[in-house]
Each structure stands twice: as C-alpha cells, then as structure tokens.
Amino acid sequence: MLHPRSLGGRIGSIVRRRPSPAMVVALLALFLAAGGASYAATALPANSVGTAQIRNSAVTNPKIANGAVGNFKLASEAVGFRKIIPGTVGAVRVNKNAVQLRVGGTCAAGQAMVAVLNTGKVTCAATSPAEFNGGQTNPVVLGNAPTNTPVTGISLNPNSAYLVTANPQIEVQAASGARGHVQVSCTLGIGGSTTATQTRTVSFDLGFGISGGGTVTATLHQFATLPLQVTTSSNTIAQPAQVTCVRQLSGDFIGNPTVTAASNVTAVATATNTSLPTTVNPPTGTTPAPTPPTTTTATTPTP
C-alpha cells in the first residue's frame, strides 16, 4: 500500500511531464466536438461556401433577406420566379406596368367605364343615349288631300323619353306643258298624341314664262326638304313615330304631276321631357331647296 505522500508525488510528476502525441490528438478531438462548429462558422473565408456545401431545402424563409428574390438580369439567374410560391404575390409586389391589377371600380347608373388604370381603378363617363333609326328606301307616291300617305316610321321603346327628328324629301315631276300650284304637307307624329306632332308645308309652282329670246320655259322637276322635330315623354308602352305626307293641287292646273316623298326617322333617348311643341304650319310659298331645276324649251309660234 502506497503512502499518500508517495501517491501525490507520482501524480505531480506525471502532470509536469510533456503530453504524448496521442494525448494531443485526443484533446483536439474533444475540443472540436465541443465547440468546433461555432469556430468553423466564424472562421470560414469569404465566398468559400458554394452550392455543394448547402443542403437542398436547408435555407428557410427567415434566412432570406428582404428583396433578395427579384427579376434577375443574367440568363443563368432567370429562375427567381421559381422561388416564389404560386399565388402568394399580391398587389404590393407586382410590376404594375406589366401586370393589370384586378378591376375593382364601379360606375354609377347611366355611366360606363371608358378607361381602366393599371391599379385597377376605373374612369367613368356618361353613356351615349340610345338611338333608333328608320328610313324609307324608295320614294312613296303621295295622294291628294285629305288622305295622308304614310312615308316611314319606327317604334319607340317604352319607359323612355325621346327627341324624334325626320327630314322628308319631296320631289315633284311634271310633264311638258304642265302648270299650276302644288302644295305638300308632311307631319311627324308620335302615337295618337295631338301634342307630340309637327307639320310643315312647302309649295311648288309649275308655270310658263316668255324669256327675252322668245322661248317658253317651264319648271318641271323640283325638290324640297321639310325638317321635322318633336319630343315625347316616357310611356309605359311602345309608341310609333310616323311620317305622313299629303299633296294638294290648286290654281289653273294643267297636267297631273307626280309627287313623291322619302324620309328617315331618328329617335334619341333623353331625360323626361316636360314640354311638347304644338303643331306648326308655316305659311305657303316656302322656298324650295336650291336644287337646280330641269327646264324644257319650246319655240314660240309665229303669229
């Protein structure tokens, strides 16, 4: 049995002795196992970690810097969109010059969208009024007064007020030697109303005259246009808008001229009208439209 003093002296001599190579390796392994990882992380040279050193799927969302994923400029780096979960990019991150955001605006009644901004906001403007057109392709031969001849017409949709216009074009053709006075009246009327109506009249004179050269002239072909306009309030049922015309011969008449009329009808939806025009009858003798007349000449007989 060793004396305590002898044991202490032997341990002291072992401690003071230089460690063996095996001891050094063991201590180094113990050091690396205990704190080598933190040492390696702080002692790595710059730009020394590459793709091979990073495990697949090892970089998580908290480790990615804000703004790190973008539209890469190099062709080899053009894979940034693949790193974004589909459906996760909202209005804040998209390029509004390349992507049209969802249209979120609305327009009030009576308005329509005329433009959409890249932010999804809309620009509104008043809608164009509804317009209806009807026309008579072939001229209608007019009968004598008092029977009115229908020329053309359209049906107005219900529940809207309208501004209705028409322009009947009148044509008078007479045979050589005809003379006398022709009067044509045209009316634009809405339904059976006695107030939503307008009538205009035009006159034509077919006659003879002796020119300075001793010839007899007769105006045999004449034209005129009668502008008509009425307004009508909203109605719960459809209403017809119709143009009718009638002719009347007077004076010392010779020959039977052919009188025709052709017209269009245009109706534009408006706000409710509160006042309507009364029947208008201009005086006879209205100057016809300035269409060059067709004339015939004949030699005056020698007495």
C-alpha positions as CSV (number, residue, x, y, z in Angstrom):
1,M,0.0,0.0,0.0
2,L,1.4,3.4,-1.1
3,H,1.7,6.2,1.3
4,P,-0.3,9.3,0.4
5,R,2.8,11.4,0.1
6,S,4.2,8.9,-2.3
7,L,1.0,8.9,-4.4
8,G,0.9,12.7,-4.6
9,G,4.4,12.9,-5.7
10,R,3.9,10.4,-8.5
11,I,0.8,12.3,-9.9
12,G,2.7,15.6,-9.8
13,S,5.5,14.1,-11.8
14,I,3.0,12.8,-14.4
15,V,1.3,16.3,-14.8
16,R,4.7,18.0,-15.1
17,R,5.6,15.6,-17.9
18,R,5.2,16.7,-21.6
19,P,2.0,15.2,-23.1
20,S,2.3,12.5,-25.6
21,P,1.2,12.8,-29.3
22,A,-1.8,10.5,-28.6
23,M,-2.9,12.9,-25.8
24,V,-2.7,15.9,-28.1
25,V,-4.9,14.2,-30.7
26,A,-7.4,13.2,-28.1
27,L,-7.6,16.7,-26.6
28,L,-8.0,18.3,-30.1
29,A,-10.9,15.9,-31.0
30,L,-12.5,16.7,-27.7
31,F,-12.2,20.5,-28.5
32,L,-13.7,20.1,-32.0
33,A,-16.6,18.1,-30.7
34,A,-17.4,20.6,-28.0
35,G,-17.1,23.9,-29.9
36,G,-15.6,23.3,-33.3
37,A,-18.9,24.1,-35.2
38,S,-19.1,27.7,-33.9
39,Y,-15.5,28.1,-34.6
40,A,-15.9,26.9,-38.2
41,A,-18.8,29.2,-38.8
42,T,-16.9,32.3,-37.8
43,A,-13.6,31.4,-39.3
44,L,-14.8,30.5,-42.9
45,P,-13.2,32.6,-45.6
46,A,-15.4,35.0,-47.6
47,N,-17.1,33.5,-50.6
48,S,-15.9,30.0,-49.6
49,V,-19.4,28.4,-49.2
50,G,-20.9,27.2,-52.5
51,T,-23.9,25.2,-53.7
52,A,-22.2,21.9,-52.8
53,Q,-21.8,23.0,-49.2
54,I,-25.5,23.9,-48.7
55,R,-28.0,21.1,-48.3
56,N,-31.1,21.1,-50.5
57,S,-34.1,22.9,-48.9
58,A,-31.8,23.9,-46.0
59,V,-32.4,27.7,-46.5
60,T,-35.7,28.7,-44.9
61,N,-37.9,31.8,-45.3
62,P,-36.4,33.6,-42.2
63,K,-32.9,33.3,-43.7
64,I,-33.8,35.1,-47.0
65,A,-33.1,38.8,-46.9
66,N,-36.0,41.2,-47.8
67,G,-35.9,42.0,-51.5
68,A,-33.4,39.1,-52.3
69,V,-35.7,37.4,-54.8
70,G,-36.3,39.5,-57.9
71,N,-36.2,39.7,-61.7
72,F,-32.6,38.6,-62.3
73,K,-30.8,40.2,-65.2
74,L,-28.5,37.3,-66.2
75,A,-29.9,34.4,-68.2
76,S,-28.3,32.0,-65.9
77,E,-30.1,33.6,-62.9
78,A,-33.5,33.9,-64.6
79,V,-35.2,31.5,-62.2
80,G,-36.2,33.9,-59.5
81,F,-40.0,33.3,-60.1
82,R,-39.5,29.6,-59.3
83,K,-38.5,30.5,-55.7
84,I,-41.9,32.2,-55.1
85,I,-44.9,30.1,-54.1
86,P,-47.6,30.4,-56.8
87,G,-50.4,32.7,-55.7
88,T,-48.5,34.4,-52.9
89,V,-47.5,37.7,-54.6
90,G,-50.2,40.4,-54.1
91,A,-50.7,43.9,-55.5
92,V,-47.8,45.3,-53.5
93,R,-45.1,43.3,-55.1
94,V,-46.1,43.0,-58.8
95,N,-44.9,45.3,-61.5
96,K,-48.0,47.4,-62.2
97,N,-46.5,48.4,-65.6
98,A,-46.6,44.8,-66.7
99,V,-49.5,43.3,-64.8
100,Q,-53.1,44.6,-64.8
101,L,-54.4,44.5,-61.3
102,R,-58.0,43.3,-60.7
103,V,-60.6,45.9,-61.8
104,G,-62.3,47.0,-58.6
105,G,-64.1,50.1,-59.6
106,T,-67.8,50.6,-60.4
107,C,-69.8,53.2,-62.3
108,A,-73.0,54.9,-61.3
109,A,-76.3,54.4,-63.2
110,G,-76.2,56.0,-66.6
111,Q,-72.4,55.8,-66.8
112,A,-70.0,53.3,-68.3
113,M,-66.3,52.5,-68.0
114,V,-64.1,54.4,-70.5
115,A,-60.7,53.6,-69.1
116,V,-59.1,51.2,-66.6
117,L,-55.8,52.2,-64.8
118,N,-53.1,49.6,-64.2
119,T,-54.0,49.9,-60.5
120,G,-57.5,48.5,-61.2
121,K,-59.3,51.9,-60.8
122,V,-61.8,52.8,-63.5
123,T,-62.7,56.1,-65.2
124,C,-66.4,56.5,-65.8
125,A,-68.4,58.7,-68.2
126,A,-72.0,59.2,-69.2
127,T,-73.3,56.6,-71.6
128,S,-74.4,57.6,-75.1
129,P,-78.1,57.8,-75.4
130,A,-80.0,55.0,-77.1
131,E,-80.7,55.9,-80.8
132,F,-83.1,54.4,-83.2
133,N,-83.2,54.9,-86.9
134,G,-85.7,54.1,-89.7
135,G,-85.8,55.1,-93.3
136,Q,-87.8,54.8,-96.4
137,T,-85.6,53.4,-99.2
138,N,-88.0,54.0,-102.1
139,P,-90.0,57.3,-102.6
140,V,-93.7,57.0,-101.9
141,V,-96.2,58.5,-104.3
142,L,-98.4,60.9,-102.5
143,G,-102.2,61.0,-102.9
144,N,-104.4,64.1,-102.9
145,A,-105.8,65.8,-99.8
146,P,-107.3,65.0,-97.4
147,T,-105.8,61.5,-97.3
148,N,-102.4,61.3,-95.7
149,T,-99.9,58.9,-97.1
150,P,-97.6,57.0,-94.7
151,V,-94.0,57.6,-95.7
152,T,-91.9,55.9,-92.9
153,G,-91.9,55.2,-89.2
154,I,-90.3,53.4,-86.3
155,S,-91.5,52.0,-82.9
156,L,-90.2,53.8,-79.8
157,N,-89.3,51.5,-76.8
158,P,-91.3,52.1,-73.6
159,N,-90.1,53.8,-70.4
160,S,-88.0,56.5,-72.0
161,A,-88.5,60.0,-73.4
162,Y,-87.3,60.8,-76.9
163,L,-86.2,63.5,-79.2
164,V,-87.5,62.5,-82.6
165,T,-86.5,64.0,-85.9
166,A,-87.3,63.4,-89.6
167,N,-86.4,65.1,-92.9
168,P,-89.0,64.3,-95.6
169,Q,-87.6,64.9,-99.1
170,I,-90.2,66.0,-101.6
171,E,-89.9,65.6,-105.3
172,V,-92.3,67.0,-108.0
173,Q,-92.1,65.8,-111.6
174,A,-94.4,67.2,-114.2
175,A,-94.9,66.6,-117.9
176,S,-94.1,69.2,-120.5
177,G,-96.8,71.8,-120.7
178,A,-98.0,71.4,-117.1
179,R,-98.8,74.4,-114.9
180,G,-100.4,75.2,-111.6
181,H,-99.7,75.2,-107.9
182,V,-98.7,72.1,-105.8
183,Q,-98.7,72.2,-102.0
184,V,-97.2,69.3,-99.9
185,S,-97.6,69.0,-96.1
186,C,-95.7,66.4,-94.0
187,T,-96.4,65.5,-90.4
188,L,-94.2,63.8,-87.8
189,G,-96.4,62.3,-85.1
190,I,-95.9,60.1,-82.0
191,G,-98.6,57.5,-81.4
192,G,-102.0,59.1,-81.3
193,S,-100.8,62.2,-79.5
194,T,-102.2,65.5,-80.6
195,T,-99.4,67.5,-78.9
196,A,-96.3,65.4,-79.9
197,T,-96.6,66.3,-83.5
198,Q,-95.2,68.8,-86.0
199,T,-96.4,69.7,-89.5
200,R,-94.6,71.7,-92.2
201,T,-95.8,72.7,-95.7
202,V,-93.9,73.5,-98.9
203,S,-95.3,74.9,-102.2
204,F,-94.2,74.4,-105.8
205,D,-95.3,76.5,-108.8
206,L,-95.4,74.9,-112.3
207,G,-95.8,77.7,-114.9
208,F,-94.9,79.3,-118.2
209,G,-92.9,82.3,-118.9
210,I,-91.6,84.0,-122.0
211,S,-87.9,84.8,-122.0
212,G,-86.2,87.6,-123.9
213,G,-85.3,85.2,-126.6
214,G,-88.9,84.4,-127.3
215,T,-88.9,80.9,-125.8
216,V,-91.3,79.4,-123.3
217,T,-89.8,77.8,-120.2
218,A,-91.5,75.5,-117.6
219,T,-90.0,74.3,-114.4
220,L,-90.9,70.6,-114.4
221,H,-88.7,68.9,-111.8
222,Q,-88.4,70.4,-108.3
223,F,-87.2,69.3,-104.8
224,A,-87.6,70.4,-101.2
225,T,-86.8,69.1,-97.7
226,L,-89.0,69.6,-94.6
227,P,-87.2,69.3,-91.3
228,L,-89.4,68.0,-88.5
229,Q,-88.8,67.6,-84.8
230,V,-90.9,66.6,-81.8
231,T,-90.2,65.4,-78.2
232,T,-92.2,62.9,-76.3
233,S,-92.4,62.0,-72.6
234,S,-91.8,58.5,-71.3
235,N,-94.6,56.0,-71.8
236,T,-95.2,52.5,-70.4
237,I,-95.9,51.1,-73.8
238,A,-94.2,51.2,-77.2
239,Q,-95.2,54.1,-79.4
240,P,-95.0,54.5,-83.1
241,A,-93.2,57.5,-84.6
242,Q,-94.5,58.1,-88.1
243,V,-94.1,60.5,-91.0
244,T,-97.1,61.1,-93.3
245,C,-97.5,63.5,-96.2
246,V,-100.3,64.7,-98.5
247,R,-100.4,66.8,-101.7
248,Q,-102.9,69.4,-102.8
249,L,-103.3,70.9,-106.3
250,S,-104.7,74.3,-106.9
251,G,-104.9,77.2,-109.4
252,D,-105.5,76.9,-113.2
253,F,-103.9,73.5,-113.3
254,I,-102.9,71.7,-116.4
255,G,-101.4,68.2,-116.2
256,N,-101.1,65.8,-113.3
257,P,-97.6,66.0,-111.7
258,T,-96.1,63.0,-109.8
259,V,-95.3,64.0,-106.2
260,T,-93.2,61.6,-104.1
261,A,-91.7,61.7,-100.6
262,A,-88.9,59.8,-98.9
263,S,-87.8,60.3,-95.3
264,N,-85.9,58.9,-92.4
265,V,-86.8,58.9,-88.7
266,T,-84.3,59.2,-85.9
267,A,-85.2,58.9,-82.2
268,V,-82.7,59.7,-79.4
269,A,-83.5,58.7,-75.8
270,T,-83.4,61.8,-73.4
271,A,-84.4,62.7,-69.9
272,T,-88.1,63.1,-69.3
273,N,-89.5,66.0,-71.4
274,T,-92.0,68.2,-69.6
275,S,-92.9,70.5,-72.5
276,L,-94.0,69.4,-76.0
277,P,-94.3,71.5,-79.2
278,T,-97.6,72.4,-80.7
279,T,-98.5,71.9,-84.3
280,V,-96.6,74.3,-86.6
281,N,-97.9,75.3,-90.0
282,P,-95.6,77.7,-91.9
283,P,-97.3,79.8,-94.5
284,T,-97.4,78.6,-98.0
285,G,-94.9,79.7,-100.5
286,T,-91.9,78.3,-98.7
287,T,-88.8,78.5,-101.0
288,P,-87.9,75.0,-102.2
289,A,-84.4,73.6,-101.6
290,P,-81.8,75.1,-104.0
291,T,-81.7,72.2,-106.4
292,P,-81.1,73.2,-110.0
293,P,-84.5,72.7,-111.8
294,T,-84.8,70.8,-115.0
295,T,-86.3,73.0,-117.7
296,T,-87.6,72.5,-121.2
297,T,-87.7,75.0,-124.0
298,A,-90.1,75.4,-126.9
299,T,-90.2,77.8,-129.9
300,T,-92.9,80.5,-129.7
301,P,-95.3,80.0,-132.6
302,T,-95.1,82.8,-135.3
303,P,-98.4,84.8,-135.4
